[in-house]
């Protein structure tokens, strides 16, 4: 079974530029998550999708971050414009169960973003 | 809000030593508790979980027991190997909200 795919693996941009990350979850997984992991901290949830609808985006900085999951499969996360403090690893995860608190999340390898 | 506190790392051990990584949590309600492991250059993967009080999660020789009275979920292994070197994250979900909450992670380094 293929895992969660993310691209690119690394990205370096200058502040005020825009950037987009792509995620393809495990086939058949209804729920998709985007996390931000700043160096030395645990992952912080940015947004959770169930199929193509948003379940929770309360921690997404909506003035600069946006995400979509068209057709309920793959997803893109965009930052525009980027700030220095956005330097982090962006993790995508998926799970089979739509809303179970005990369900297992499967993580992709992440995209490391450096903002100069 | 919900929070998870893990012991500071790095934890440095010799092969075959006993491992304990402490994790305590603050949450309302009855959360599910998780340990994730991140090997160098890889994504997080679920190591074990427990969904109710007194449950014991176990996998690959690692164990953790959900202790509601002490709000703890400490990770243990009787004999660590060099291949266990990784960063370990304690997490919860379903306390005050359904948002997954992670600790800062604890780096484990095992020497031969």
Contacts between the chains, C-beta under 8 A, distances in Angstrom:
chain1	res1	chain2	res2	distance
A	3	B	43	7.8
A	4	B	43	7.2
A	33	B	100	7.5
A	40	B	104	6.6
A	40	B	105	8.0
A	41	B	104	5.5
A	41	B	105	7.7
A	42	B	4	7.3
A	42	B	89	5.6
A	42	B	91	7.4
A	42	B	102	3.2
A	42	B	103	5.2
A	42	B	104	5.2
A	42	B	105	5.7
A	43	B	44	7.2
A	43	B	89	7.5
A	43	B	100	7.9
A	43	B	102	5.0
A	44	B	102	7.5
A	45	B	99	5.2
A	45	B	100	5.8
A	48	B	99	7.8
A	55	B	98	7.9
A	56	B	98	7.0
A	56	B	99	6.1
A	58	B	99	7.3
A	59	B	99	7.2
A	91	B	43	6.7
A	91	B	44	7.1
A	93	B	44	7.7
A	99	B	98	7.2
A	101	B	31	7.1
A	101	B	32	4.9
A	101	B	51	7.7
A	101	B	93	4.7
A	101	B	94	3.2
A	101	B	98	6.2
A	102	B	32	4.3
A	102	B	49	6.6
A	102	B	51	4.3
A	102	B	93	7.6
A	102	B	94	7.6
A	104	B	46	5.1
A	104	B	49	7.4
A	105	B	44	8.0
A	105	B	46	7.0
A	105	B	100	7.2
A	106	B	45	7.6
A	106	B	46	7.8
A	107	B	36	7.8
A	107	B	43	3.8
A	107	B	44	4.2
A	107	B	45	6.6
A	108	B	43	5.2
A	109	B	41	7.6
A	109	B	42	6.2
A	109	B	43	4.7
A	110	B	43	5.9
